[in-house]
Amino acid sequence: MILEPVPTARLAFFVLQFILILLVCCHDIFSTFFDSPTLFPSSLHHFWSQAADVVATPLGQTLPETSPVRRIISAYLNSTGIEAGYSYFAPNIPDSYKMVFELHYPDGHTEFELPIVSGGATGLRLATLLDVIGETEYEPLRAMMVKMLAYAVWQEHSEAVKAHAVFGYIDLPTPSEFRQGKSESYHPLFAYDLDFTSAQTHGH
């Protein structure tokens, strides 16, 4: 039986895929070691940070968000699913993200609403979506996901004309802090102002 040689194009494609997966895997691991408490000594934090930056360079993450090279690499990683985490473990419980909508009505009053879910399964998907929003660095994509959530809330409050969407995370106290009476705290990360006037006009 004679084995045919692997075409150069296929081999190059395989090598490219393997390198990209390896880079994403290493970046995910180094970033986790830097951001999260692990068994490694804190003196290694600077090393993990530098290692993550080195790996991020060929992935285009050190380039400006408007860079065509970064956008092409990011689009390829997203379309192939390579951007998904490859660290295979979570050394600590991640931050709990939260989205709050401040709805403004024509008569001047405001209401505060959270994203609406219809069941446990939907709630799990929402939690996953909030994690994705929190980890997304590409601003246009992040804004689009926030607008999708805002539109779903607006459908239940169609009289609202504007909304101020605030995205942040809940920092839970440690067991010792909880015993001392410290409660959870909310830390805003970014906010968006949304106008529903055009949606109302289109709906009517």
MARVEXLO-739970 format. One line per 3 residues: their letters; for each residue x negated, y, z negated of N, C-alpha, C, CB. Coordinates in Angstrom, 1 decimal. Atoms other than C-alpha are relative to their C-alpha. Glycine has a CB too. Example, Ala and Ser with C-alpha at 12.3 -4.5 7.8 and 13.67 -1.06 7.14 Angstrom:
AS	-0.9 -1.2 0.0 -12.3 -4.5 -7.8 -0.9 1.2 0.0 1.0 0.0 -1.2 ~ 0.9 -1.1 0.0 -13.7 -1.1 -7.1 0.8 1.1 -0.8 -0.4 0.5 1.4
//
This chain:
MIL	-0.8 -1.2 0.0 0.0 0.0 0.0 -0.9 1.2 0.0 1.0 0.0 -1.2 ~ 0.8 -1.2 -0.1 -1.5 3.3 1.1 0.8 1.2 -0.5 -0.4 0.2 1.5 ~ -0.6 -1.2 0.6 -0.7 6.4 -1.0 -0.3 1.2 0.9 -0.4 0.2 -1.4
EPV	0.2 -1.2 -0.8 -0.1 9.5 1.0 -0.5 1.1 -0.9 1.3 0.4 0.8 ~ 0.4 -1.1 0.8 -1.9 12.6 -0.2 1.1 1.0 -0.2 -1.2 0.7 0.7 ~ -1.0 -1.0 0.4 0.2 15.2 -2.0 -0.2 1.2 0.8 0.0 0.3 -1.5
PTA	0.2 -1.2 -0.8 0.8 18.2 0.3 -0.5 1.1 -0.9 1.4 0.4 0.6 ~ 0.6 -1.1 0.8 -1.1 21.3 -0.8 1.0 0.9 -0.6 -1.0 0.7 0.9 ~ -1.0 -0.9 0.5 2.0 23.4 -1.1 0.7 -0.6 -1.2 1.0 0.3 1.1
RLA	-0.6 0.6 1.2 3.6 20.9 -3.5 -0.9 0.1 -1.2 0.5 -1.4 0.3 ~ 1.0 0.0 1.1 0.5 20.7 -5.6 -0.2 1.4 -0.6 -1.4 -0.6 0.5 ~ 0.2 -1.3 0.5 0.1 24.4 -5.8 1.3 0.5 -0.8 -0.2 1.0 1.2
FFV	-1.2 -0.4 0.7 3.8 24.8 -6.8 0.0 -0.7 -1.4 1.2 -0.5 0.8 ~ 0.1 0.8 1.3 3.3 22.1 -9.5 -0.9 0.7 -1.0 -0.4 -1.4 0.2 ~ 1.0 -0.7 0.8 0.2 23.9 -10.8 0.6 1.3 -0.6 -1.3 0.2 0.7
LQF	-0.6 -1.2 0.4 2.0 27.2 -10.9 1.1 -0.2 -1.1 0.6 0.8 1.2 ~ -1.0 0.3 1.0 5.0 25.8 -12.8 -0.6 -0.4 -1.3 0.9 -1.1 0.5 ~ 0.6 0.5 1.3 2.8 24.0 -15.3 -0.7 1.2 -0.7 -1.1 -1.1 0.3
ILI	0.7 -1.1 0.6 0.7 27.2 -15.9 1.0 0.9 -0.7 -0.9 0.7 1.0 ~ -1.0 -0.9 0.6 3.8 29.4 -16.4 0.6 -0.6 -1.2 1.0 0.3 1.0 ~ -0.6 0.6 1.2 5.4 26.9 -18.8 -1.0 0.0 -1.2 0.4 -1.5 0.3
LLV	1.0 0.0 1.0 2.1 26.6 -20.7 -0.2 1.4 -0.6 -1.4 -0.5 0.5 ~ 0.1 -1.4 0.4 1.8 30.4 -20.9 1.2 0.4 -0.9 -0.1 1.0 1.1 ~ -1.2 -0.4 0.7 5.4 30.9 -22.1 0.0 -0.8 -1.4 1.3 -0.4 0.8
CCH	0.1 0.8 1.2 4.9 28.0 -24.6 -1.0 0.7 -1.0 -0.4 -1.4 0.3 ~ 1.0 -0.6 0.8 1.7 29.6 -26.0 0.4 1.3 -0.6 -1.3 0.1 0.7 ~ -0.5 -1.4 0.5 3.2 33.1 -26.2 1.1 -0.2 -1.0 0.5 0.8 1.2
DIF	-1.0 0.2 0.9 6.2 31.8 -28.0 -0.6 -0.5 -1.4 1.0 -1.1 0.5 ~ 0.6 0.5 1.3 4.1 29.9 -30.6 -0.8 1.1 -0.7 -0.9 -1.2 0.4 ~ 0.8 -1.0 0.6 1.6 32.7 -31.1 0.9 1.1 -0.6 -1.0 0.6 1.0
STF	-0.9 -1.1 0.5 4.4 35.3 -31.5 0.7 -0.5 -1.3 1.1 0.3 1.0 ~ -0.7 0.5 1.2 6.2 33.0 -34.0 -1.0 0.0 -1.2 0.5 -1.4 0.2 ~ 1.0 0.0 1.0 3.0 32.6 -36.0 -0.3 1.4 -0.6 -1.3 -0.6 0.5
FDS	0.3 -1.4 0.4 2.5 36.4 -36.1 1.2 0.6 -0.7 -0.3 0.8 1.2 ~ -1.1 -0.6 0.5 6.1 37.3 -36.9 0.6 -0.7 -1.2 1.1 0.1 1.1 ~ -0.7 0.8 1.0 7.1 34.5 -39.3 -0.9 -0.5 -1.0 0.8 -1.2 0.7
PTL	0.9 0.6 1.0 5.8 33.2 -42.6 -0.2 -1.5 0.3 0.7 0.2 -1.4 ~ 0.4 1.4 -0.2 3.9 30.0 -42.1 -1.0 -0.5 -1.0 -0.6 -0.2 1.5 ~ 1.0 0.5 0.9 1.4 27.8 -43.9 -1.4 0.6 0.3 -0.1 -1.5 0.1
FPS	1.2 -0.6 -0.3 -1.4 29.7 -42.2 -0.3 1.2 -0.8 -0.1 0.3 1.5 ~ 0.3 -1.2 0.8 -3.2 32.4 -44.2 0.3 1.3 0.8 -1.5 0.0 -0.4 ~ -0.3 -1.3 -0.6 -2.2 36.0 -43.6 -1.1 0.6 0.7 0.6 0.9 -1.1
SLH	1.1 -0.6 -0.7 -5.7 36.8 -42.5 -0.1 -0.3 1.5 -1.3 -0.5 -0.7 ~ -0.1 0.4 -1.4 -4.9 35.1 -39.2 1.0 0.8 0.8 0.3 -1.5 0.1 ~ -1.0 -0.7 -0.7 -2.1 37.5 -38.3 -0.5 0.8 1.1 0.8 0.9 -1.0
HFW	0.6 -0.8 -1.1 -4.4 39.7 -36.3 -0.4 -0.9 1.2 -1.3 0.8 -0.5 ~ 0.3 0.9 -1.0 -5.6 36.7 -34.4 1.2 -0.4 0.8 -0.8 -1.2 -0.6 ~ -1.2 0.4 -0.7 -2.1 35.5 -33.6 0.5 1.2 0.9 1.1 -0.4 -1.0
SQA	-0.5 -1.1 -0.8 -1.2 39.0 -32.4 -0.8 0.2 1.3 -0.1 1.3 -0.9 ~ 0.9 -0.1 -1.2 -4.2 39.2 -30.1 0.2 -1.1 1.0 -1.5 0.1 -0.5 ~ -0.2 1.2 -0.8 -3.6 35.7 -28.8 1.3 0.2 0.8 0.0 -1.3 -0.8
ADV	-1.2 -0.2 -0.7 0.0 36.6 -28.0 -0.1 1.1 1.1 1.1 0.4 -1.0 ~ 0.2 -1.1 -1.0 -1.1 39.8 -26.2 -0.8 -0.5 1.2 -0.7 1.2 -0.6 ~ 0.8 0.5 -1.1 -3.7 37.9 -24.1 0.9 -0.9 0.9 -1.1 -0.9 -0.6
VAT	-0.9 0.9 -0.8 -1.1 35.3 -23.0 1.1 0.8 0.7 0.6 -1.1 -0.9 ~ -1.1 -0.8 -0.6 1.5 38.0 -22.3 -0.5 0.7 1.3 0.5 1.0 -1.0 ~ 0.5 -0.8 -1.1 -0.8 39.7 -19.8 0.3 -0.7 1.4 -1.5 0.1 -0.1
PLG	-0.3 0.6 -1.3 -0.5 37.1 -16.9 1.5 -0.2 0.2 -0.7 -1.4 0.1 ~ -1.4 0.1 -0.2 3.2 36.9 -17.6 0.6 1.4 0.3 0.7 -0.5 -1.3 ~ -0.5 -1.3 -0.4 3.5 40.6 -16.8 0.6 0.8 -1.1 0.9 -0.1 1.1
QTL	-0.7 -0.7 1.1 4.8 41.6 -20.2 -0.7 1.2 -0.5 0.3 -1.0 -1.1 ~ 0.8 -1.2 0.4 2.1 44.2 -20.7 0.2 1.1 1.0 -1.4 -0.3 -0.2 ~ -0.2 -1.0 -1.0 3.2 46.1 -17.6 1.2 0.8 -0.3 0.1 -0.7 1.4
PET	-1.2 -0.8 0.2 5.8 48.9 -17.6 1.2 -0.8 0.5 -0.1 1.3 0.7 ~ -1.2 0.7 -0.4 9.4 47.7 -17.4 0.4 0.3 1.4 1.1 0.4 -0.9 ~ -0.3 -0.4 -1.4 9.7 49.5 -14.0 -0.9 -0.7 1.0 0.0 1.5 0.1
SPV	0.9 0.6 -0.9 6.8 47.5 -12.6 0.6 -1.0 0.9 -1.2 -0.5 -0.8 ~ -0.6 1.0 -0.9 7.8 45.5 -9.5 -0.6 -1.4 -0.3 -0.3 0.3 1.5 ~ 0.6 1.2 0.3 5.3 42.8 -10.5 0.7 -0.7 -1.2 -1.5 0.1 -0.3
RRI	-0.6 0.5 1.2 6.8 42.4 -14.0 1.4 -0.4 0.3 0.1 1.1 -1.1 ~ -1.3 0.4 -0.3 10.3 42.3 -12.5 0.1 -1.3 0.8 0.7 1.1 0.8 ~ 0.1 1.2 -0.8 9.4 39.6 -10.0 -0.3 -1.2 -0.9 -1.0 0.1 1.1
ISA	0.3 1.1 0.8 7.8 37.5 -12.6 1.1 -0.4 -1.0 -1.3 0.3 -0.9 ~ -1.1 0.2 0.9 10.6 38.0 -15.1 1.2 -0.7 0.7 0.5 1.3 -0.6 ~ -1.1 0.6 -0.8 13.2 37.1 -12.4 -0.3 -1.4 0.3 0.2 0.8 1.3
YLN	0.3 1.4 -0.3 11.4 34.0 -11.5 0.1 -0.9 -1.3 -1.5 -0.1 0.6 ~ -0.1 0.7 1.3 11.0 32.9 -15.2 1.4 -0.3 -0.4 -0.8 0.7 -1.1 ~ -1.4 0.1 0.4 14.7 33.5 -15.8 0.8 -1.0 1.0 0.7 1.3 0.0
STG	-0.7 0.8 -0.9 15.9 31.8 -12.6 -0.4 -1.5 -0.1 -0.3 0.5 1.4 ~ 0.4 1.4 0.2 13.9 28.6 -13.3 0.2 -0.5 -1.4 -1.5 -0.1 0.4 ~ -0.2 0.4 1.4 14.7 28.6 -17.0 -1.3 -0.1 -0.8 0.6 -1.3 0.0
IEA	1.3 0.1 0.6 11.0 28.8 -17.9 -0.1 0.9 -1.3 -1.2 0.3 0.9 ~ 0.1 -1.0 1.1 11.6 31.8 -20.2 0.6 -0.5 -1.3 0.7 1.3 0.4 ~ -0.5 0.6 1.2 13.4 29.5 -22.7 -1.1 -0.4 -0.9 0.9 -1.2 0.4
GYS	1.1 0.3 1.0 11.5 28.9 -25.9 -0.5 -1.4 0.1 0.6 0.2 -1.4 ~ 0.7 1.3 -0.1 9.0 26.0 -25.8 -0.8 -0.2 -1.3 -0.9 0.0 1.2 ~ 0.8 0.2 1.2 7.7 26.3 -29.4 0.5 -1.3 -0.7 0.1 1.2 -0.9
YFA	-0.5 1.3 0.5 9.9 23.3 -30.4 0.3 0.0 -1.5 -0.9 -1.1 0.3 ~ -0.2 0.0 1.4 10.2 24.4 -34.0 0.4 1.4 -0.5 -1.2 -0.5 -0.8 ~ -0.3 -1.3 0.6 11.5 27.2 -36.3 -0.5 0.0 -1.4 1.5 0.3 0.1
PNI	0.6 0.1 1.4 9.3 27.7 -39.4 0.9 0.8 -1.0 -1.4 0.6 0.0 ~ -0.8 -0.7 0.9 11.9 30.0 -40.9 1.4 0.3 0.6 -0.6 1.3 -0.6 ~ -1.3 -0.4 -0.6 15.6 31.0 -40.5 -0.1 1.3 0.6 1.1 0.0 -1.2
PDS	0.1 -1.3 -0.7 15.9 33.8 -38.0 0.9 1.0 -0.6 0.3 -0.2 1.5 ~ -0.9 -1.1 0.5 17.4 37.2 -38.7 1.4 -0.2 0.6 -0.6 1.3 0.4 ~ -1.4 0.0 -0.4 21.2 37.4 -38.5 0.3 1.3 0.7 0.9 -0.4 -1.2
YKM	-0.3 -1.2 -0.7 22.1 39.8 -35.8 1.5 0.4 -0.1 -0.4 -0.1 1.5 ~ -1.4 -0.5 0.2 25.3 41.9 -36.0 0.2 1.2 1.0 0.3 0.4 -1.4 ~ -0.4 -1.0 -0.9 27.1 44.1 -33.5 1.3 0.7 -0.6 0.3 -0.5 1.4
VFE	-1.2 -0.7 0.6 29.5 46.8 -34.8 0.4 1.1 1.1 -0.4 0.7 -1.3 ~ -0.5 -1.0 -0.9 31.7 49.0 -32.6 0.8 1.0 -0.7 0.9 -0.7 1.1 ~ -0.7 -1.1 0.6 32.9 52.4 -33.7 0.9 0.5 1.1 -0.9 1.1 -0.6
LHY	-0.9 -0.3 -1.0 36.0 53.0 -31.6 0.6 1.4 -0.2 1.1 -1.0 0.1 ~ -0.5 -1.4 0.1 37.2 56.6 -30.9 1.3 0.1 0.8 -1.0 1.1 0.5 ~ -1.3 -0.1 -0.6 40.9 57.3 -30.1 0.3 1.5 0.4 1.1 -0.5 -0.9
PDG	-0.4 -1.4 -0.5 42.5 60.4 -28.3 0.4 0.9 -1.1 1.0 -0.1 1.0 ~ -0.5 -0.8 1.1 44.0 61.6 -31.6 -1.1 0.4 -1.0 1.1 -0.6 -0.7 ~ 1.2 -0.4 0.9 40.5 61.9 -33.2 -0.3 -1.0 -1.0 0.3 1.2 -0.6
HTE	0.4 1.0 1.0 40.6 58.9 -35.5 -0.9 -1.1 0.5 1.3 -0.6 -0.7 ~ 1.0 1.1 -0.4 38.0 56.1 -35.4 0.3 -1.3 -0.8 -1.4 0.5 -0.3 ~ -0.1 1.3 0.6 38.1 52.4 -36.2 -1.3 -0.8 0.2 1.2 -0.8 0.6
FEL	1.2 0.8 -0.1 35.3 49.9 -36.8 0.4 -1.4 0.3 -0.9 0.1 -1.3 ~ -0.4 1.4 -0.4 35.5 46.5 -35.1 -1.3 -0.8 0.3 0.9 0.1 1.3 ~ 1.1 1.0 -0.3 33.3 43.4 -34.7 0.5 -0.7 1.3 -0.3 -0.9 -1.2
PIV	-0.4 0.9 -1.1 33.3 41.2 -31.6 1.0 -1.0 -0.4 -1.3 -0.6 0.7 ~ -1.1 0.8 0.4 36.4 39.1 -31.6 -0.3 -1.5 0.6 1.3 0.5 0.6 ~ 0.1 1.4 -0.4 36.2 35.2 -31.5 1.3 -0.7 -0.2 -1.2 -0.6 -0.7
SGG	-1.3 0.7 0.2 39.0 32.8 -31.1 -0.1 -1.4 -0.7 0.6 -0.3 1.4 ~ 0.2 1.3 0.7 37.4 29.8 -32.8 -1.4 -0.3 -0.4 0.5 -1.2 0.9 ~ 1.3 0.3 0.4 34.4 28.1 -34.2 -1.0 -0.1 1.1 0.0 -1.3 -0.8
ATG	0.9 0.2 -1.2 32.9 27.1 -30.8 -0.3 1.4 0.6 0.7 -0.8 1.0 ~ 0.3 -1.3 -0.5 33.3 30.7 -29.6 -0.9 0.8 -0.9 1.3 0.8 0.3 ~ 0.9 -0.7 0.9 31.7 32.0 -32.7 -1.4 -0.4 0.1 0.5 -0.2 -1.4
LRL	1.3 0.5 -0.2 28.7 29.8 -32.1 -0.6 0.6 1.2 0.0 -1.5 0.0 ~ 0.5 -0.6 -1.2 28.4 31.1 -28.6 -0.3 1.5 -0.2 1.0 -0.2 1.2 ~ 0.2 -1.5 0.2 28.7 34.7 -29.8 -1.3 0.1 -0.8 1.1 0.6 -0.8
ATL	1.2 -0.1 0.8 25.9 34.1 -32.4 -1.2 -0.2 0.9 0.0 -1.1 -1.1 ~ 1.1 0.2 -0.9 23.7 32.7 -29.6 -0.2 1.2 0.9 0.3 -1.3 0.8 ~ 0.1 -1.2 -0.8 24.5 35.7 -27.4 -0.7 1.1 -0.7 1.4 0.4 0.5
LDV	0.6 -1.1 0.8 23.6 38.1 -30.2 -1.5 -0.2 -0.2 0.7 0.1 -1.4 ~ 1.4 0.3 0.1 20.3 36.3 -30.6 -0.7 0.3 1.3 -0.2 -1.5 -0.3 ~ 0.5 -0.3 -1.4 19.7 36.6 -26.8 -0.2 1.6 0.1 0.8 -0.5 1.1
IGE	0.0 -1.5 -0.1 20.5 40.4 -27.0 -1.2 0.5 -0.8 1.3 0.6 -0.4 ~ 1.0 -0.4 0.8 18.2 40.8 -29.9 -1.4 -0.2 0.5 0.1 -0.6 -1.4 ~ 1.3 0.4 -0.5 15.3 39.1 -28.2 -0.3 0.5 1.4 -0.2 -1.5 0.0
TEY	0.2 -0.5 -1.3 15.8 40.7 -24.8 -0.7 1.4 0.0 1.4 0.2 0.7 ~ 0.8 -1.3 -0.1 13.2 43.4 -24.0 0.3 0.8 1.2 -1.5 -0.4 0.0 ~ -0.4 -0.7 -1.2 14.5 44.3 -20.6 1.2 0.9 -0.2 0.2 -0.9 1.2
EPL	-1.1 -0.9 0.5 16.7 47.4 -21.4 1.2 -0.1 0.9 -0.5 1.4 0.0 ~ -1.2 0.1 -0.8 19.1 47.2 -18.3 0.8 -1.2 -0.3 -0.3 0.1 1.4 ~ -0.7 1.2 0.2 19.9 43.6 -19.0 0.7 0.0 -1.4 -1.0 -1.2 0.0
RAM	-0.6 -0.1 1.4 20.4 44.3 -22.8 1.2 0.9 0.0 -1.1 0.5 -0.9 ~ -1.1 -0.9 -0.1 22.7 47.2 -22.0 1.2 -0.6 0.6 -0.4 1.3 0.7 ~ -1.1 0.7 -0.7 24.8 45.1 -19.6 0.7 -1.0 -1.0 -0.5 -0.7 1.2
MVK	-0.6 1.0 0.9 25.3 42.4 -22.3 0.8 0.7 -1.1 -1.1 -0.9 -0.6 ~ -0.8 -0.7 1.0 26.4 45.0 -24.8 1.3 0.5 0.6 -0.9 1.2 -0.6 ~ -1.2 -0.5 -0.7 28.8 46.5 -22.3 1.1 -1.1 0.2 -0.3 0.6 1.3
MLA	-0.9 1.1 -0.2 30.3 43.1 -21.7 0.8 -0.3 -1.3 -0.7 -1.3 0.4 ~ -0.7 0.1 1.3 31.0 42.7 -25.5 0.9 1.1 -0.3 -1.1 -0.1 -1.1 ~ -0.8 -1.2 0.3 32.3 46.2 -25.7 1.3 -0.1 0.8 -0.7 1.3 0.4
YAV	-1.2 0.1 -0.8 34.8 45.6 -22.8 1.0 -1.0 -0.6 -0.4 -0.4 1.4 ~ -0.9 1.0 0.6 36.1 42.4 -24.6 0.7 0.6 -1.2 -0.8 -1.2 -0.4 ~ -0.6 -0.6 1.1 36.7 44.5 -27.7 1.1 1.0 0.5 -1.0 0.7 -0.9
WQE	-0.9 -1.0 -0.5 38.3 47.3 -25.7 1.3 -0.6 0.5 -0.6 0.8 1.2 ~ -1.2 0.7 -0.4 40.8 44.8 -24.2 1.0 -0.2 -1.1 -0.3 -1.3 0.7 ~ -0.9 0.1 1.2 42.2 44.4 -27.7 0.4 1.4 -0.6 -0.6 -0.9 -1.0
HSE	-0.2 -1.4 0.5 42.1 48.2 -28.3 0.0 0.9 1.1 -1.0 0.4 -1.1 ~ 0.0 -0.7 -1.3 43.0 49.6 -24.9 0.3 1.5 -0.2 0.9 -0.6 0.9 ~ -0.3 -1.4 0.2 44.0 53.0 -26.4 -1.3 0.8 -0.3 1.0 0.2 -1.1
AVK	1.2 -0.6 0.3 40.4 53.7 -27.4 -0.6 0.6 1.3 -1.0 -1.0 -0.6 ~ 0.6 -0.7 -1.2 38.6 56.2 -25.1 -1.5 -0.1 0.0 0.4 1.4 0.0 ~ 1.5 0.1 0.1 35.0 55.8 -26.4 -0.4 -1.0 -1.1 -0.6 1.4 -0.3
AHA	0.5 0.9 1.0 32.9 53.5 -28.4 -1.5 0.3 -0.3 0.2 -1.5 0.4 ~ 1.4 -0.1 0.4 29.6 53.7 -30.3 -0.4 -1.3 -0.5 -0.3 1.2 -1.1 ~ 0.4 1.4 0.3 28.0 50.3 -30.3 -1.4 0.0 -0.7 0.0 -0.9 1.3
VFG	1.3 0.1 0.7 25.3 49.6 -32.9 -0.4 -1.4 -0.2 0.2 0.7 -1.4 ~ 0.5 1.4 0.1 23.2 46.5 -32.8 -1.1 0.0 -1.0 -0.5 -0.5 1.4 ~ 1.0 0.0 1.0 21.1 45.5 -35.8 -0.1 -1.4 -0.6 0.3 1.0 -1.1
YID	0.1 1.3 0.6 20.2 42.6 -38.1 0.2 0.1 -1.5 -1.4 -0.6 0.3 ~ -0.2 0.1 1.4 21.1 41.6 -41.6 -1.2 -0.6 -0.7 1.3 -0.8 -0.4 ~ 1.1 0.5 0.8 18.2 41.2 -44.0 0.4 -0.6 -1.3 -1.1 1.1 -0.2
LPT	-0.4 0.7 1.2 19.0 38.6 -46.7 -1.0 0.1 -1.1 0.5 -1.4 0.3 ~ 1.0 0.0 1.1 17.3 38.9 -50.1 -0.5 -1.4 -0.3 0.6 0.6 -1.3 ~ 0.6 1.3 0.5 15.0 36.2 -51.4 0.8 -0.4 -1.2 -1.5 0.1 -0.2
PSE	-0.7 0.5 1.3 16.3 34.0 -54.3 -0.3 0.9 -1.2 -0.4 -1.4 -0.2 ~ 0.4 -0.8 1.2 14.3 36.1 -56.8 0.6 1.4 0.1 -1.5 0.1 -0.1 ~ -0.6 -1.3 -0.2 15.6 39.4 -55.3 1.5 -0.1 -0.3 -0.2 0.5 1.4
FRQ	-1.5 0.2 0.2 19.2 38.0 -55.4 0.3 -0.1 -1.5 0.5 -1.3 0.7 ~ -0.2 0.1 1.5 18.8 37.2 -59.1 -0.1 1.3 -0.7 -1.0 -1.0 -0.6 ~ 0.2 -1.3 0.6 17.7 40.7 -59.7 1.1 1.0 0.4 -1.3 0.6 0.5
GKS	-1.1 -0.8 -0.4 20.9 42.0 -58.1 -0.1 0.6 1.4 0.3 1.0 -1.0 ~ 0.1 -0.6 -1.3 19.7 42.9 -54.7 0.9 -0.7 1.0 -1.5 0.0 0.5 ~ -0.9 0.6 -1.0 22.2 42.4 -51.9 -0.6 0.1 1.4 1.4 0.8 0.0
ESY	0.5 0.0 -1.4 21.8 42.0 -48.1 0.0 1.5 0.5 0.9 -0.9 0.9 ~ 0.1 -1.3 -0.6 20.9 45.1 -46.1 0.1 -0.1 1.5 -1.3 0.7 -0.4 ~ -0.2 -0.1 -1.5 21.7 46.1 -42.5 -1.0 1.0 0.6 1.5 0.4 0.3
HPL	1.0 -0.9 -0.7 19.0 47.5 -40.2 0.4 0.1 1.4 -1.4 -0.7 -0.2 ~ -0.3 -0.3 -1.5 20.1 49.1 -36.9 -1.2 -0.1 0.8 0.7 1.3 0.2 ~ 1.1 0.1 -0.9 17.9 48.3 -34.0 0.1 1.0 1.2 -0.2 -1.4 0.5
FAY	-0.3 -1.0 -1.1 19.5 50.3 -31.1 1.5 0.2 0.1 -0.6 -0.6 1.3 ~ -1.4 -0.4 -0.1 22.8 51.9 -30.2 0.3 0.4 1.4 0.4 1.1 -1.0 ~ -0.5 -0.4 -1.3 24.9 52.6 -27.1 1.3 0.8 -0.1 0.1 -1.2 1.0
DLD	-1.3 -0.7 0.0 27.6 55.2 -26.4 0.7 -0.4 1.3 -0.2 1.6 0.0 ~ -0.8 0.6 -1.1 30.3 53.8 -24.1 1.3 0.8 0.2 0.3 -1.4 -0.2 ~ -1.2 -0.8 -0.3 33.1 55.7 -22.3 1.0 -0.9 0.7 -0.3 1.2 0.9
FTS	-1.1 0.8 -0.6 36.4 53.8 -21.5 1.0 0.7 0.8 0.7 -0.8 -1.1 ~ -1.0 -0.8 -0.8 38.1 56.6 -19.7 0.2 -0.5 1.4 -0.5 1.5 0.1 ~ -0.2 0.5 -1.4 37.4 55.3 -16.2 0.7 -1.4 0.0 -1.4 -0.1 0.6
AQT	-0.7 1.3 0.0 38.5 51.8 -17.3 1.5 0.1 -0.2 -0.6 -0.9 -1.2 ~ -1.4 -0.3 0.2 41.8 53.2 -18.6 0.7 0.4 1.3 0.2 1.0 -1.0 ~ -0.5 -0.5 -1.2 42.3 55.0 -15.3 0.2 -1.1 1.0 -0.8 1.1 0.6
HGH	0.0 1.1 -0.9 41.5 51.9 -13.3 1.1 -1.0 -0.4 -1.3 -0.7 0.1 ~ -1.0 0.9 0.4 43.8 49.8 -15.4 1.4 0.4 0.2 -0.2 -0.3 -1.5 ~ -1.4 -0.5 -0.3 46.8 52.1 -14.9 0.1 0.2 1.5 0.2 1.3 -0.7
//
